[in-house]
């Protein structure tokens, strides 16, 4: 508390000083800091100093130029850590609710019945366990059925279906992005399976059914919807969304529970977007995140090569042929996070 009060008093005193005095004092302080940095190891900053730089990043556009002891990536990492601590603090008083844990004996019996009887579902298994004298709810059995081992043949059929119909398939999904103020933004996107093209994307803080329906209409106007549209069991894809997909002429295809590999094209794009962009920035507002994603989608379509497309791009970037000793030119993308390389004309 004393350090904070001292900092405010010194800042107020600087406001009363002349511009020449401030420039000279700044020069002297920077020279002393450079000497200390060359002689001593980098100090470990306490929590107050970390919070100071996180706030400075939000309030001062030139914060990067003043950094000497830490890098800008470190400040971003501090913000991520603060985001986790903030939500952990909010949920610290949540009590564990629900029934008692299901015993291992009941779980093994459920798994055995699912394996030996492929057509049995929760009501049939619940009735069989009730006859054996076990007290367990049907809803609990339905949750444990999802974790039972299944025959691998349906998975092979699913992969064959995707390969044979990829020109007619698109997938949609959501992923979340934390903001500077510890809020959460939802990113919606639709991706085509044939060339991994992003057909549509948008950002919102409140993904309602009406909002998702509007995104589908904007993505597929004039009866341009694909034959199949894949999505998971997210609660945002409710029966109203399924009816909208059918009305557009597409066949809604849900993936199995806890089977993200069945929507692997969409899941891999989310991973690429996080590694290439979102892990290196802090989203300020909904508009800021939408601008960043628009730049990334442009880079993803025109510049970024893909292993699944034979090292091509979704928009078929032409491979250049060298005729001599042409100079290679570097073009910055995403504010310098990535680059594209061309031959000079």
C-alpha positions, -999 to +999 in steps of 0.1 A: +000+000+000+029+024+008+045+017-026+012+025-044+008+058-025+044+067-032+039+060-069+008+083-071+025+111-052+056+110-075+033+110-106+015+141-093+048+158-087+059+150-123+028+168-136+041+200-121+075+198-136+086+213-169+090+193-200+128+198-201+131+185-165+110+155-173+131+146-204+164+150-185+151+129-156+139+102-179+173+101-196+191+098-163+168+071-150+171+051-183+210+053-181+210+040-145+186+012-155+208+001-183+238-001-160+219-021-134+206-044-162+242-051-175+255-059-140+227-078-123+204-107-132+169-100-142+149-096-109+118-116-100+089-091-101+063-093-073+025-095-079+020-057-076+046-051-104+030-077-127-005-061-121+010-027-129+023-038-163-010-055-171-029-022-164-002-002-183-007-024-214-044-014-214-040+023-206-008+032-226-003+026-263+035+029-260+040+004-232+062-019-253+089+008-258+093+011-220+098-026-213+133-034-201+131-061-175+104-083-192+092-090-227+058-083-242+051-121-243+056-122-205+029-096-200+005-116-221+013-147-201+006-127-168-028-117-182-036-154-190-026-164-155-048-136-140-077-148-161-074-183-146-071-170-111-101-147-116-124-175-126-110-199-100-118-172-073-154-168-086-160-206-084-143-213-051-176-215-031-193-239-054-203-270-034-202-304-050-238-315-057-255-347-069-258-383-058-230-404-044-204-417-068-213-449-086-195-479-074-169-497-096-191-529-095-220-510-112-198-493-137-182-527-147-217-542-151-229-513-173-198-516-195-202-554-197-239-551-207-231-525-234-203-547-249-224-579-249-256-563-261-250-537-288-287-527-291-293-521-254-297-485-242-301-469-207-338-480-201-330-517-208-298-517-187-315-498-159-342-525-158-317-553-157-297-537-128-330-531-109-337-568-112-303-575-097-310-552-067-289-522-076-302-488-068-291-464-095-309-439-117-315-443-155-299-409-161-267-420-143-265-451-165-270-430-197-239-410-187-217-441-181-229-457-214-210-429-233-177-440-217-181-477-226-159-492-253-176-496-286-171-517-317-145-499-339-164-507-371-188-477-369-157-454-367-143-469-399-176-464-417-177-428-405-142-421-420-151-437-453-183-416-454-163-384-449-137-393-476-163-401-502-185-371-496-160-343-486-171-321-515-206-320-501-197-316-464-193-286-442-189-284-404-197-257-378-185-252-343-178-227-315-147-219-295-141-194-267-116-166-263-109-148-230-108-110-230-087-084-213-114-078-186-117-116-179-149-120-200-155-146-226-163-142-264-177-170-285-164-175-320-186-192-345-173-206-378-183-228-407-156-247-426-158-267-459-142-301-459-130-301-495-104-273-494-106-264-457-121-230-466-137-209-439-172-202-454-183-179-426-173-167-391-185-142-365-180-132-329-205-126-301-207-125-263-242-140-263-247-169-288-285-173-289-305-195-312-316-165-332-280-153-336-269-188-349-298-190-373-289-156-388-252-167-392-264-198-412-286-176-434-257-153-441-233-182-448-257-200-473-278-176-492-298-186-523-300-223-516-262-227-515-261-249-484-240-281-486-255-316-486-243-324-451-236-301-422-217-316-392-218-303-357-215-316-321-238-319-292-233-283-280-264-270-263-263-240-286-272-263-315-307-270-302-337-284-322-344-249-336-310-249-352-315-284-365-348-274-381-331-244-397-305-266-412-331-289-427-351-260-441-320-249-460-318-282-477-289-297-457-289-329-437-279-322-401-253-347-389-244-348-352-211-363-340-212-389-312-208-379-276-172-370-266-159-378-301-142-346-314-123-366-340-156-370-359-154-333-365-116-333-370-115-307-398-131-281-375-112-291-344-079-288-363-087-253-376-095-242-340-060-256-329-043-238-358-061-205-350-050-207-314-014-216-321-010-191-350-029-161-335-048-163-302-020-176-280+000-144-289-026-117-284-052-105-259-086-097-272-098-063-260-133-062-274-157-081-297-148-057-326-110-062-319-113-100-320-134-099-351-107-078-369-080-102-358-099-132-370-106-116-404-069-110-409-061-146-399-087-161-422-072-140-451-038-153-442-051-189-438-068-189-472-041-171-493-007-177-476-006-206-452+002-240-467-016-271-454-003-306-450-038-321-457-039-302-491-005-314-503+013-283-491-012-260-510-034-232-497-073-233-497-073-206-525-046-225-545-016-202-541+005-207-572+040-221-568+067-198-582+095-210-605+130-194-601+146-184-634+178-170-620+190-154-588+159-135-580+157-119-546+133-133-520+109-106-505+093-110-471+058-097-466+045-093-430+012-109-420-009-105-388+012-076-375+045-095-379+034-128-363+038-145-397+053-137-431+048-146-467+077-150-490+077-141-527+102-136-555+109-100-563+097-089-597 
